[in-house]
Amino acid sequence: MANPAPFDEDLATKIAAMVRLLLSDKTGLLPRTLRNAGTDVVNKVAELITSPFDENPPGNNGQLPEAVMKEVYAAGVK
C-alpha cells in the first residue's frame, strides 16, 4: 500500500458511522475502508475497541481520561 490513510478524526468518524451500519445492507463499506487505510489504522481501531477493557491502556500512564475524572468529581460534589 503506497499511501495509507492517517488515523485522524475524520477517518475515525467515518469508521464509527460504518460500524453503526453493520446491521444494514451496506456492510461492505467498512472492510473496504479499513483495507484502504492500512495496517496501522486497523491496529489502532482494534486497540481503541479493546482499550476500555485494558487494565493499563497505552498512553495514559495509568490515569483516568479527563471526562471520567470530571464525572467522578461531580459525583463527589453531589
mmCIF file of the N, C-alpha and C atoms, coordinates in Angstrom:
data_MODEL
# 
_entry.id   MODEL 
# 
loop_
_atom_site.group_PDB 
_atom_site.id 
_atom_site.type_symbol 
_atom_site.label_atom_id 
_atom_site.label_alt_id 
_atom_site.label_comp_id 
_atom_site.label_asym_id 
_atom_site.label_entity_id 
_atom_site.label_seq_id 
_atom_site.pdbx_PDB_ins_code 
_atom_site.Cartn_x 
_atom_site.Cartn_y 
_atom_site.Cartn_z 
_atom_site.occupancy 
_atom_site.B_iso_or_equiv 
_atom_site.pdbx_formal_charge 
_atom_site.auth_seq_id 
_atom_site.auth_comp_id 
_atom_site.auth_asym_id 
_atom_site.auth_atom_id 
_atom_site.pdbx_PDB_model_num 
ATOM 1   N N  . MET A 1 1  ? 0.841   -1.156 0.000  1.00 0.00 ? 1  MET A N  1 
ATOM 2   C CA . MET A 1 1  ? 0.000   0.000  0.000  1.00 0.00 ? 1  MET A CA 1 
ATOM 3   C C  . MET A 1 1  ? 0.891   1.224  0.000  1.00 0.00 ? 1  MET A C  1 
ATOM 4   N N  . ALA A 1 2  ? 0.770   2.064  -1.006 1.00 0.00 ? 2  ALA A N  1 
ATOM 5   C CA . ALA A 1 2  ? 1.643   3.214  -1.181 1.00 0.00 ? 2  ALA A CA 1 
ATOM 6   C C  . ALA A 1 2  ? 1.323   4.349  -0.214 1.00 0.00 ? 2  ALA A C  1 
ATOM 7   N N  . ASN A 1 3  ? 0.064   4.667  -0.034 1.00 0.00 ? 3  ASN A N  1 
ATOM 8   C CA . ASN A 1 3  ? -0.322  5.832  0.753  1.00 0.00 ? 3  ASN A CA 1 
ATOM 9   C C  . ASN A 1 3  ? -1.414  5.481  1.762  1.00 0.00 ? 3  ASN A C  1 
ATOM 10  N N  . PRO A 1 4  ? -1.069  4.866  2.887  1.00 0.00 ? 4  PRO A N  1 
ATOM 11  C CA . PRO A 1 4  ? -2.121  4.547  3.842  1.00 0.00 ? 4  PRO A CA 1 
ATOM 12  C C  . PRO A 1 4  ? -2.713  5.828  4.423  1.00 0.00 ? 4  PRO A C  1 
ATOM 13  N N  . ALA A 1 5  ? -3.989  5.780  4.762  1.00 0.00 ? 5  ALA A N  1 
ATOM 14  C CA . ALA A 1 5  ? -4.662  6.951  5.318  1.00 0.00 ? 5  ALA A CA 1 
ATOM 15  C C  . ALA A 1 5  ? -4.211  7.175  6.759  1.00 0.00 ? 5  ALA A C  1 
ATOM 16  N N  . PRO A 1 6  ? -4.092  8.441  7.163  1.00 0.00 ? 6  PRO A N  1 
ATOM 17  C CA . PRO A 1 6  ? -3.771  8.697  8.570  1.00 0.00 ? 6  PRO A CA 1 
ATOM 18  C C  . PRO A 1 6  ? -5.002  8.443  9.426  1.00 0.00 ? 6  PRO A C  1 
ATOM 19  N N  . PHE A 1 7  ? -4.793  7.971  10.624 1.00 0.00 ? 7  PHE A N  1 
ATOM 20  C CA . PHE A 1 7  ? -5.926  7.772  11.525 1.00 0.00 ? 7  PHE A CA 1 
ATOM 21  C C  . PHE A 1 7  ? -6.174  9.097  12.215 1.00 0.00 ? 7  PHE A C  1 
ATOM 22  N N  . ASP A 1 8  ? -7.068  9.866  11.637 1.00 0.00 ? 8  ASP A N  1 
ATOM 23  C CA . ASP A 1 8  ? -7.400  11.172 12.191 1.00 0.00 ? 8  ASP A CA 1 
ATOM 24  C C  . ASP A 1 8  ? -8.877  11.204 12.557 1.00 0.00 ? 8  ASP A C  1 
ATOM 25  N N  . GLU A 1 9  ? -9.353  12.339 13.037 1.00 0.00 ? 9  GLU A N  1 
ATOM 26  C CA . GLU A 1 9  ? -10.742 12.442 13.478 1.00 0.00 ? 9  GLU A CA 1 
ATOM 27  C C  . GLU A 1 9  ? -11.726 12.160 12.347 1.00 0.00 ? 9  GLU A C  1 
ATOM 28  N N  . ASP A 1 10 ? -11.386 12.611 11.149 1.00 0.00 ? 10 ASP A N  1 
ATOM 29  C CA . ASP A 1 10 ? -12.265 12.388 10.002 1.00 0.00 ? 10 ASP A CA 1 
ATOM 30  C C  . ASP A 1 10 ? -12.431 10.897 9.710  1.00 0.00 ? 10 ASP A C  1 
ATOM 31  N N  . LEU A 1 11 ? -11.321 10.178 9.668  1.00 0.00 ? 11 LEU A N  1 
ATOM 32  C CA . LEU A 1 11 ? -11.383 8.738  9.407  1.00 0.00 ? 11 LEU A CA 1 
ATOM 33  C C  . LEU A 1 11 ? -12.084 8.016  10.555 1.00 0.00 ? 11 LEU A C  1 
ATOM 34  N N  . ALA A 1 12 ? -11.817 8.423  11.791 1.00 0.00 ? 12 ALA A N  1 
ATOM 35  C CA . ALA A 1 12 ? -12.471 7.794  12.942 1.00 0.00 ? 12 ALA A CA 1 
ATOM 36  C C  . ALA A 1 12 ? -13.980 7.984  12.869 1.00 0.00 ? 12 ALA A C  1 
ATOM 37  N N  . THR A 1 13 ? -14.415 9.169  12.466 1.00 0.00 ? 13 THR A N  1 
ATOM 38  C CA . THR A 1 13 ? -15.845 9.448  12.338 1.00 0.00 ? 13 THR A CA 1 
ATOM 39  C C  . THR A 1 13 ? -16.472 8.576  11.258 1.00 0.00 ? 13 THR A C  1 
ATOM 40  N N  . LYS A 1 14 ? -15.773 8.420  10.139 1.00 0.00 ? 14 LYS A N  1 
ATOM 41  C CA . LYS A 1 14 ? -16.279 7.575  9.053  1.00 0.00 ? 14 LYS A CA 1 
ATOM 42  C C  . LYS A 1 14 ? -16.390 6.111  9.494  1.00 0.00 ? 14 LYS A C  1 
ATOM 43  N N  . ILE A 1 15 ? -15.360 5.627  10.177 1.00 0.00 ? 15 ILE A N  1 
ATOM 44  C CA . ILE A 1 15 ? -15.366 4.233  10.629 1.00 0.00 ? 15 ILE A CA 1 
ATOM 45  C C  . ILE A 1 15 ? -16.481 4.020  11.649 1.00 0.00 ? 15 ILE A C  1 
ATOM 46  N N  . ALA A 1 16 ? -16.662 4.971  12.557 1.00 0.00 ? 16 ALA A N  1 
ATOM 47  C CA . ALA A 1 16 ? -17.733 4.852  13.554 1.00 0.00 ? 16 ALA A CA 1 
ATOM 48  C C  . ALA A 1 16 ? -19.097 4.778  12.868 1.00 0.00 ? 16 ALA A C  1 
ATOM 49  N N  . ALA A 1 17 ? -19.295 5.595  11.850 1.00 0.00 ? 17 ALA A N  1 
ATOM 50  C CA . ALA A 1 17 ? -20.565 5.565  11.110 1.00 0.00 ? 17 ALA A CA 1 
ATOM 51  C C  . ALA A 1 17 ? -20.756 4.221  10.425 1.00 0.00 ? 17 ALA A C  1 
ATOM 52  N N  . MET A 1 18 ? -19.683 3.667  9.890  1.00 0.00 ? 18 MET A N  1 
ATOM 53  C CA . MET A 1 18 ? -19.777 2.377  9.204  1.00 0.00 ? 18 MET A CA 1 
ATOM 54  C C  . MET A 1 18 ? -20.042 1.244  10.188 1.00 0.00 ? 18 MET A C  1 
ATOM 55  N N  . VAL A 1 19 ? -19.474 1.325  11.383 1.00 0.00 ? 19 VAL A N  1 
ATOM 56  C CA . VAL A 1 19 ? -19.742 0.310  12.405 1.00 0.00 ? 19 VAL A CA 1 
ATOM 57  C C  . VAL A 1 19 ? -21.228 0.323  12.735 1.00 0.00 ? 19 VAL A C  1 
ATOM 58  N N  . ARG A 1 20 ? -21.794 1.517  12.800 1.00 0.00 ? 20 ARG A N  1 
ATOM 59  C CA . ARG A 1 20 ? -23.228 1.622  13.078 1.00 0.00 ? 20 ARG A CA 1 
ATOM 60  C C  . ARG A 1 20 ? -24.075 1.037  11.950 1.00 0.00 ? 20 ARG A C  1 
ATOM 61  N N  . LEU A 1 21 ? -23.516 0.957  10.759 1.00 0.00 ? 21 LEU A N  1 
ATOM 62  C CA . LEU A 1 21 ? -24.239 0.410  9.613  1.00 0.00 ? 21 LEU A CA 1 
ATOM 63  C C  . LEU A 1 21 ? -24.099 -1.106 9.470  1.00 0.00 ? 21 LEU A C  1 
ATOM 64  N N  . LEU A 1 22 ? -23.389 -1.744 10.378 1.00 0.00 ? 22 LEU A N  1 
ATOM 65  C CA . LEU A 1 22 ? -23.155 -3.184 10.247 1.00 0.00 ? 22 LEU A CA 1 
ATOM 66  C C  . LEU A 1 22 ? -24.444 -4.004 10.209 1.00 0.00 ? 22 LEU A C  1 
ATOM 67  N N  . LEU A 1 23 ? -25.501 -3.473 10.736 1.00 0.00 ? 23 LEU A N  1 
ATOM 68  C CA . LEU A 1 23 ? -26.770 -4.197 10.696 1.00 0.00 ? 23 LEU A CA 1 
ATOM 69  C C  . LEU A 1 23 ? -27.563 -3.912 9.428  1.00 0.00 ? 23 LEU A C  1 
ATOM 70  N N  . SER A 1 24 ? -27.030 -3.073 8.557  1.00 0.00 ? 24 SER A N  1 
ATOM 71  C CA . SER A 1 24 ? -27.725 -2.746 7.316  1.00 0.00 ? 24 SER A CA 1 
ATOM 72  C C  . SER A 1 24 ? -27.162 -3.565 6.162  1.00 0.00 ? 24 SER A C  1 
ATOM 73  N N  . ASP A 1 25 ? -27.619 -3.257 4.967  1.00 0.00 ? 25 ASP A N  1 
ATOM 74  C CA . ASP A 1 25 ? -27.106 -3.956 3.785  1.00 0.00 ? 25 ASP A CA 1 
ATOM 75  C C  . ASP A 1 25 ? -25.870 -3.264 3.212  1.00 0.00 ? 25 ASP A C  1 
ATOM 76  N N  . LYS A 1 26 ? -25.316 -2.286 3.910  1.00 0.00 ? 26 LYS A N  1 
ATOM 77  C CA . LYS A 1 26 ? -24.155 -1.536 3.429  1.00 0.00 ? 26 LYS A CA 1 
ATOM 78  C C  . LYS A 1 26 ? -22.873 -1.939 4.167  1.00 0.00 ? 26 LYS A C  1 
ATOM 79  N N  . THR A 1 27 ? -22.776 -3.186 4.573  1.00 0.00 ? 27 THR A N  1 
ATOM 80  C CA . THR A 1 27 ? -21.638 -3.625 5.382  1.00 0.00 ? 27 THR A CA 1 
ATOM 81  C C  . THR A 1 27 ? -20.325 -3.673 4.617  1.00 0.00 ? 27 THR A C  1 
ATOM 82  N N  . GLY A 1 28 ? -20.353 -3.638 3.296  1.00 0.00 ? 28 GLY A N  1 
ATOM 83  C CA . GLY A 1 28 ? -19.127 -3.707 2.511  1.00 0.00 ? 28 GLY A CA 1 
ATOM 84  C C  . GLY A 1 28 ? -18.247 -2.469 2.621  1.00 0.00 ? 28 GLY A C  1 
ATOM 85  N N  . LEU A 1 29 ? -18.795 -1.367 3.099  1.00 0.00 ? 29 LEU A N  1 
ATOM 86  C CA . LEU A 1 29 ? -18.026 -0.130 3.208  1.00 0.00 ? 29 LEU A CA 1 
ATOM 87  C C  . LEU A 1 29 ? -16.907 -0.227 4.231  1.00 0.00 ? 29 LEU A C  1 
ATOM 88  N N  . LEU A 1 30 ? -17.183 -0.825 5.371  1.00 0.00 ? 30 LEU A N  1 
ATOM 89  C CA . LEU A 1 30 ? -16.187 -0.893 6.436  1.00 0.00 ? 30 LEU A CA 1 
ATOM 90  C C  . LEU A 1 30 ? -14.949 -1.691 6.035  1.00 0.00 ? 30 LEU A C  1 
ATOM 91  N N  . PRO A 1 31 ? -15.096 -2.927 5.542  1.00 0.00 ? 31 PRO A N  1 
ATOM 92  C CA . PRO A 1 31 ? -13.890 -3.662 5.153  1.00 0.00 ? 31 PRO A CA 1 
ATOM 93  C C  . PRO A 1 31 ? -13.068 -2.934 4.080  1.00 0.00 ? 31 PRO A C  1 
ATOM 94  N N  . ARG A 1 32 ? -13.747 -2.353 3.126  1.00 0.00 ? 32 ARG A N  1 
ATOM 95  C CA . ARG A 1 32 ? -13.038 -1.642 2.057  1.00 0.00 ? 32 ARG A CA 1 
ATOM 96  C C  . ARG A 1 32 ? -12.284 -0.433 2.615  1.00 0.00 ? 32 ARG A C  1 
ATOM 97  N N  . THR A 1 33 ? -12.926 0.326  3.498  1.00 0.00 ? 33 THR A N  1 
ATOM 98  C CA . THR A 1 33 ? -12.284 1.496  4.086  1.00 0.00 ? 33 THR A CA 1 
ATOM 99  C C  . THR A 1 33 ? -11.082 1.096  4.923  1.00 0.00 ? 33 THR A C  1 
ATOM 100 N N  . LEU A 1 34 ? -11.232 0.052  5.730  1.00 0.00 ? 34 LEU A N  1 
ATOM 101 C CA . LEU A 1 34 ? -10.112 -0.406 6.559  1.00 0.00 ? 34 LEU A CA 1 
ATOM 102 C C  . LEU A 1 34 ? -8.965  -0.945 5.710  1.00 0.00 ? 34 LEU A C  1 
ATOM 103 N N  . ARG A 1 35 ? -9.309  -1.685 4.649  1.00 0.00 ? 35 ARG A N  1 
ATOM 104 C CA . ARG A 1 35 ? -8.276  -2.201 3.747  1.00 0.00 ? 35 ARG A CA 1 
ATOM 105 C C  . ARG A 1 35 ? -7.491  -1.051 3.131  1.00 0.00 ? 35 ARG A C  1 
ATOM 106 N N  . ASN A 1 36 ? -8.205  -0.012 2.680  1.00 0.00 ? 36 ASN A N  1 
ATOM 107 C CA . ASN A 1 36 ? -7.550  1.139  2.055  1.00 0.00 ? 36 ASN A CA 1 
ATOM 108 C C  . ASN A 1 36 ? -6.757  1.962  3.056  1.00 0.00 ? 36 ASN A C  1 
ATOM 109 N N  . ALA A 1 37 ? -7.173  1.952  4.315  1.00 0.00 ? 37 ALA A N  1 
ATOM 110 C CA . ALA A 1 37 ? -6.499  2.749  5.336  1.00 0.00 ? 37 ALA A CA 1 
ATOM 111 C C  . ALA A 1 37 ? -5.151  2.143  5.726  1.00 0.00 ? 37 ALA A C  1 
ATOM 112 N N  . GLY A 1 38 ? -5.061  0.837  5.709  1.00 0.00 ? 38 GLY A N  1 
ATOM 113 C CA . GLY A 1 38 ? -3.785  0.195  6.014  1.00 0.00 ? 38 GLY A CA 1 
ATOM 114 C C  . GLY A 1 38 ? -3.727  -0.426 7.394  1.00 0.00 ? 38 GLY A C  1 
ATOM 115 N N  . THR A 1 39 ? -2.646  -1.139 7.628  1.00 0.00 ? 39 THR A N  1 
ATOM 116 C CA . THR A 1 39 ? -2.451  -1.912 8.852  1.00 0.00 ? 39 THR A CA 1 
ATOM 117 C C  . THR A 1 39 ? -2.429  -1.040 10.096 1.00 0.00 ? 39 THR A C  1 
ATOM 118 N N  . ASP A 1 40 ? -1.774  0.115  10.036 1.00 0.00 ? 40 ASP A N  1 
ATOM 119 C CA . ASP A 1 40 ? -1.686  0.977  11.217 1.00 0.00 ? 40 ASP A CA 1 
ATOM 120 C C  . ASP A 1 40 ? -3.071  1.394  11.697 1.00 0.00 ? 40 ASP A C  1 
ATOM 121 N N  . VAL A 1 41 ? -3.943  1.752  10.764 1.00 0.00 ? 41 VAL A N  1 
ATOM 122 C CA . VAL A 1 41 ? -5.295  2.174  11.139 1.00 0.00 ? 41 VAL A CA 1 
ATOM 123 C C  . VAL A 1 41 ? -6.081  0.997  11.699 1.00 0.00 ? 41 VAL A C  1 
ATOM 124 N N  . VAL A 1 42 ? -5.977  -0.153 11.078 1.00 0.00 ? 42 VAL A N  1 
ATOM 125 C CA . VAL A 1 42 ? -6.695  -1.336 11.563 1.00 0.00 ? 42 VAL A CA 1 
ATOM 126 C C  . VAL A 1 42 ? -6.234  -1.662 12.981 1.00 0.00 ? 42 VAL A C  1 
ATOM 127 N N  . ASN A 1 43 ? -4.933  -1.613 13.229 1.00 0.00 ? 43 ASN A N  1 
ATOM 128 C CA . ASN A 1 43 ? -4.413  -1.883 14.568 1.00 0.00 ? 43 ASN A CA 1 
ATOM 129 C C  . ASN A 1 43 ? -4.888  -0.845 15.571 1.00 0.00 ? 43 ASN A C  1 
ATOM 130 N N  . LYS A 1 44 ? -4.941  0.416  15.171 1.00 0.00 ? 44 LYS A N  1 
ATOM 131 C CA . LYS A 1 44 ? -5.410  1.481  16.061 1.00 0.00 ? 44 LYS A CA 1 
ATOM 132 C C  . LYS A 1 44 ? -6.884  1.292  16.386 1.00 0.00 ? 44 LYS A C  1 
ATOM 133 N N  . VAL A 1 45 ? -7.698  0.952  15.406 1.00 0.00 ? 45 VAL A N  1 
ATOM 134 C CA . VAL A 1 45 ? -9.127  0.715  15.638 1.00 0.00 ? 45 VAL A CA 1 
ATOM 135 C C  . VAL A 1 45 ? -9.294  -0.456 16.611 1.00 0.00 ? 45 VAL A C  1 
ATOM 136 N N  . ALA A 1 46 ? -8.553  -1.523 16.397 1.00 0.00 ? 46 ALA A N  1 
ATOM 137 C CA . ALA A 1 46 ? -8.627  -2.680 17.288 1.00 0.00 ? 46 ALA A CA 1 
ATOM 138 C C  . ALA A 1 46 ? -8.209  -2.300 18.704 1.00 0.00 ? 46 ALA A C  1 
ATOM 139 N N  . GLU A 1 47 ? -7.172  -1.486 18.822 1.00 0.00 ? 47 GLU A N  1 
ATOM 140 C CA . GLU A 1 47 ? -6.710  -1.025 20.134 1.00 0.00 ? 47 GLU A CA 1 
ATOM 141 C C  . GLU A 1 47 ? -7.793  -0.186 20.822 1.00 0.00 ? 47 GLU A C  1 
ATOM 142 N N  . LEU A 1 48 ? -8.437  0.688  20.077 1.00 0.00 ? 48 LEU A N  1 
ATOM 143 C CA . LEU A 1 48 ? -9.487  1.527  20.650 1.00 0.00 ? 48 LEU A CA 1 
ATOM 144 C C  . LEU A 1 48 ? -10.696 0.709  21.096 1.00 0.00 ? 48 LEU A C  1 
ATOM 145 N N  . ILE A 1 49 ? -11.006 -0.340 20.342 1.00 0.00 ? 49 ILE A N  1 
ATOM 146 C CA . ILE A 1 49 ? -12.146 -1.188 20.696 1.00 0.00 ? 49 ILE A CA 1 
ATOM 147 C C  . ILE A 1 49 ? -11.874 -1.941 21.993 1.00 0.00 ? 49 ILE A C  1 
ATOM 148 N N  . THR A 1 50 ? -10.649 -2.402 22.179 1.00 0.00 ? 50 THR A N  1 
ATOM 149 C CA . THR A 1 50 ? -10.333 -3.209 23.361 1.00 0.00 ? 50 THR A CA 1 
ATOM 150 C C  . THR A 1 50 ? -9.840  -2.379 24.540 1.00 0.00 ? 50 THR A C  1 
ATOM 151 N N  . SER A 1 51 ? -9.489  -1.117 24.337 1.00 0.00 ? 51 SER A N  1 
ATOM 152 C CA . SER A 1 51 ? -8.884  -0.319 25.406 1.00 0.00 ? 51 SER A CA 1 
ATOM 153 C C  . SER A 1 51 ? -9.756  -0.146 26.651 1.00 0.00 ? 51 SER A C  1 
ATOM 154 N N  . PRO A 1 52 ? -11.091 -0.080 26.545 1.00 0.00 ? 52 PRO A N  1 
ATOM 155 C CA . PRO A 1 52 ? -11.864 0.029  27.792 1.00 0.00 ? 52 PRO A CA 1 
ATOM 156 C C  . PRO A 1 52 ? -11.691 -1.175 28.719 1.00 0.00 ? 52 PRO A C  1 
ATOM 157 N N  . PHE A 1 53 ? -11.212 -2.288 28.192 1.00 0.00 ? 53 PHE A N  1 
ATOM 158 C CA . PHE A 1 53 ? -11.053 -3.496 28.983 1.00 0.00 ? 53 PHE A CA 1 
ATOM 159 C C  . PHE A 1 53 ? -9.619  -3.719 29.444 1.00 0.00 ? 53 PHE A C  1 
ATOM 160 N N  . ASP A 1 54 ? -8.693  -2.876 28.978 1.00 0.00 ? 54 ASP A N  1 
ATOM 161 C CA . ASP A 1 54 ? -7.293  -2.986 29.380 1.00 0.00 ? 54 ASP A CA 1 
ATOM 162 C C  . ASP A 1 54 ? -7.118  -2.404 30.777 1.00 0.00 ? 54 ASP A C  1 
ATOM 163 N N  . GLU A 1 55 ? -6.354  -3.109 31.618 1.00 0.00 ? 55 GLU A N  1 
ATOM 164 C CA . GLU A 1 55 ? -6.082  -2.574 32.945 1.00 0.00 ? 55 GLU A CA 1 
ATOM 165 C C  . GLU A 1 55 ? -5.155  -1.368 32.869 1.00 0.00 ? 55 GLU A C  1 
ATOM 166 N N  . ASN A 1 56 ? -4.197  -1.396 31.979 1.00 0.00 ? 56 ASN A N  1 
ATOM 167 C CA . ASN A 1 56 ? -3.255  -0.293 31.803 1.00 0.00 ? 56 ASN A CA 1 
ATOM 168 C C  . ASN A 1 56 ? -3.177  0.055  30.327 1.00 0.00 ? 56 ASN A C  1 
ATOM 169 N N  . PRO A 1 57 ? -4.174  0.794  29.802 1.00 0.00 ? 57 PRO A N  1 
ATOM 170 C CA . PRO A 1 57 ? -4.135  1.128  28.383 1.00 0.00 ? 57 PRO A CA 1 
ATOM 171 C C  . PRO A 1 57 ? -2.913  1.965  28.041 1.00 0.00 ? 57 PRO A C  1 
ATOM 172 N N  . PRO A 1 58 ? -2.374  1.773  26.843 1.00 0.00 ? 58 PRO A N  1 
ATOM 173 C CA . PRO A 1 58 ? -1.185  2.511  26.452 1.00 0.00 ? 58 PRO A CA 1 
ATOM 174 C C  . PRO A 1 58 ? -1.475  4.004  26.339 1.00 0.00 ? 58 PRO A C  1 
ATOM 175 N N  . GLY A 1 59 ? -0.501  4.809  26.731 1.00 0.00 ? 59 GLY A N  1 
ATOM 176 C CA . GLY A 1 59 ? -0.585  6.244  26.506 1.00 0.00 ? 59 GLY A CA 1 
ATOM 177 C C  . GLY A 1 59 ? -1.264  7.051  27.591 1.00 0.00 ? 59 GLY A C  1 
ATOM 178 N N  . ASN A 1 60 ? -1.820  6.417  28.626 1.00 0.00 ? 60 ASN A N  1 
ATOM 179 C CA . ASN A 1 60 ? -2.473  7.238  29.644 1.00 0.00 ? 60 ASN A CA 1 
ATOM 180 C C  . ASN A 1 60 ? -1.726  7.211  30.972 1.00 0.00 ? 60 ASN A C  1 
ATOM 181 N N  . ASN A 1 61 ? -0.619  6.507  31.038 1.00 0.00 ? 61 ASN A N  1 
ATOM 182 C CA . ASN A 1 61 ? 0.204   6.427  32.253 1.00 0.00 ? 61 ASN A CA 1 
ATOM 183 C C  . ASN A 1 61 ? -0.612  6.069  33.486 1.00 0.00 ? 61 ASN A C  1 
ATOM 184 N N  . GLY A 1 62 ? -1.629  5.236  33.303 1.00 0.00 ? 62 GLY A N  1 
ATOM 185 C CA . GLY A 1 62 ? -2.442  4.802  34.424 1.00 0.00 ? 62 GLY A CA 1 
ATOM 186 C C  . GLY A 1 62 ? -3.459  5.822  34.891 1.00 0.00 ? 62 GLY A C  1 
ATOM 187 N N  . GLN A 1 63 ? -3.596  6.939  34.173 1.00 0.00 ? 63 GLN A N  1 
ATOM 188 C CA . GLN A 1 63 ? -4.543  7.978  34.574 1.00 0.00 ? 63 GLN A CA 1 
ATOM 189 C C  . GLN A 1 63 ? -5.893  7.761  33.903 1.00 0.00 ? 63 GLN A C  1 
ATOM 190 N N  . LEU A 1 64 ? -6.931  8.204  34.601 1.00 0.00 ? 64 LEU A N  1 
ATOM 191 C CA . LEU A 1 64 ? -8.264  8.160  34.015 1.00 0.00 ? 64 LEU A CA 1 
ATOM 192 C C  . LEU A 1 64 ? -8.397  9.258  32.970 1.00 0.00 ? 64 LEU A C  1 
ATOM 193 N N  . PRO A 1 65 ? -9.203  9.029  31.942 1.00 0.00 ? 65 PRO A N  1 
ATOM 194 C CA . PRO A 1 65 ? -9.464  10.099 30.976 1.00 0.00 ? 65 PRO A CA 1 
ATOM 195 C C  . PRO A 1 65 ? -10.115 11.292 31.679 1.00 0.00 ? 65 PRO A C  1 
ATOM 196 N N  . GLU A 1 66 ? -9.913  12.476 31.148 1.00 0.00 ? 66 GLU A N  1 
ATOM 197 C CA . GLU A 1 66 ? -10.422 13.699 31.768 1.00 0.00 ? 66 GLU A CA 1 
ATOM 198 C C  . GLU A 1 66 ? -11.937 13.657 31.978 1.00 0.00 ? 66 GLU A C  1 
ATOM 199 N N  . ALA A 1 67 ? -12.660 13.135 30.999 1.00 0.00 ? 67 ALA A N  1 
ATOM 200 C CA . ALA A 1 67 ? -14.115 13.063 31.125 1.00 0.00 ? 67 ALA A CA 1 
ATOM 201 C C  . ALA A 1 67 ? -14.528 12.206 32.319 1.00 0.00 ? 67 ALA A C  1 
ATOM 202 N N  . VAL A 1 68 ? -13.821 11.109 32.533 1.00 0.00 ? 68 VAL A N  1 
ATOM 203 C CA . VAL A 1 68 ? -14.128 10.235 33.664 1.00 0.00 ? 68 VAL A CA 1 
ATOM 204 C C  . VAL A 1 68 ? -13.786 10.941 34.975 1.00 0.00 ? 68 VAL A C  1 
ATOM 205 N N  . MET A 1 69 ? -12.654 11.646 35.006 1.00 0.00 ? 69 MET A N  1 
ATOM 206 C CA . MET A 1 69 ? -12.270 12.370 36.222 1.00 0.00 ? 69 MET A CA 1 
ATOM 207 C C  . MET A 1 69 ? -13.316 13.427 36.567 1.00 0.00 ? 69 MET A C  1 
ATOM 208 N N  . LYS A 1 70 ? -13.823 14.143 35.559 1.00 0.00 ? 70 LYS A N  1 
ATOM 209 C CA . LYS A 1 70 ? -14.856 15.160 35.801 1.00 0.00 ? 70 LYS A CA 1 
ATOM 210 C C  . LYS A 1 70 ? -16.135 14.530 36.343 1.00 0.00 ? 70 LYS A C  1 
ATOM 211 N N  . GLU A 1 71 ? -16.488 13.367 35.795 1.00 0.00 ? 71 GLU A N  1 
ATOM 212 C CA . GLU A 1 71 ? -17.686 12.665 36.243 1.00 0.00 ? 71 GLU A CA 1 
ATOM 213 C C  . GLU A 1 71 ? -17.543 12.233 37.696 1.00 0.00 ? 71 GLU A C  1 
ATOM 214 N N  . VAL A 1 72 ? -16.382 11.706 38.045 1.00 0.00 ? 72 VAL A N  1 
ATOM 215 C CA . VAL A 1 72 ? -16.127 11.267 39.422 1.00 0.00 ? 72 VAL A CA 1 
ATOM 216 C C  . VAL A 1 72 ? -16.159 12.481 40.353 1.00 0.00 ? 72 VAL A C  1 
ATOM 217 N N  . TYR A 1 73 ? -15.548 13.567 39.937 1.00 0.00 ? 73 TYR A N  1 
ATOM 218 C CA . TYR A 1 73 ? -15.528 14.792 40.745 1.00 0.00 ? 73 TYR A CA 1 
ATOM 219 C C  . TYR A 1 73 ? -16.951 15.301 40.974 1.00 0.00 ? 73 TYR A C  1 
ATOM 220 N N  . ALA A 1 74 ? -17.746 15.359 39.907 1.00 0.00 ? 74 ALA A N  1 
ATOM 221 C CA . ALA A 1 74 ? -19.123 15.853 40.013 1.00 0.00 ? 74 ALA A CA 1 
ATOM 222 C C  . ALA A 1 74 ? -19.940 14.975 40.946 1.00 0.00 ? 74 ALA A C  1 
ATOM 223 N N  . ALA A 1 75 ? -19.727 13.661 40.879 1.00 0.00 ? 75 ALA A N  1 
ATOM 224 C CA . ALA A 1 75 ? -20.445 12.749 41.765 1.00 0.00 ? 75 ALA A CA 1 
ATOM 225 C C  . ALA A 1 75 ? -20.030 12.977 43.227 1.00 0.00 ? 75 ALA A C  1 
ATOM 226 N N  . GLY A 1 76 ? -18.746 13.256 43.439 1.00 0.00 ? 76 GLY A N  1 
ATOM 227 C CA . GLY A 1 76 ? -18.259 13.534 44.778 1.00 0.00 ? 76 GLY A CA 1 
ATOM 228 C C  . GLY A 1 76 ? -18.815 14.823 45.341 1.00 0.00 ? 76 GLY A C  1 
ATOM 229 N N  . VAL A 1 77 ? -18.963 15.833 44.502 1.00 0.00 ? 77 VAL A N  1 
ATOM 230 C CA . VAL A 1 77 ? -19.505 17.120 44.938 1.00 0.00 ? 77 VAL A CA 1 
ATOM 231 C C  . VAL A 1 77 ? -20.967 16.976 45.341 1.00 0.00 ? 77 VAL A C  1 
ATOM 232 N N  . LYS A 1 78 ? -21.709 16.127 44.622 1.00 0.00 ? 78 LYS A N  1 
ATOM 233 C CA . LYS A 1 78 ? -23.123 15.883 44.936 1.00 0.00 ? 78 LYS A CA 1 
ATOM 234 C C  . LYS A 1 78 ? -23.223 15.320 46.331 1.00 0.00 ? 78 LYS A C  1 
# 
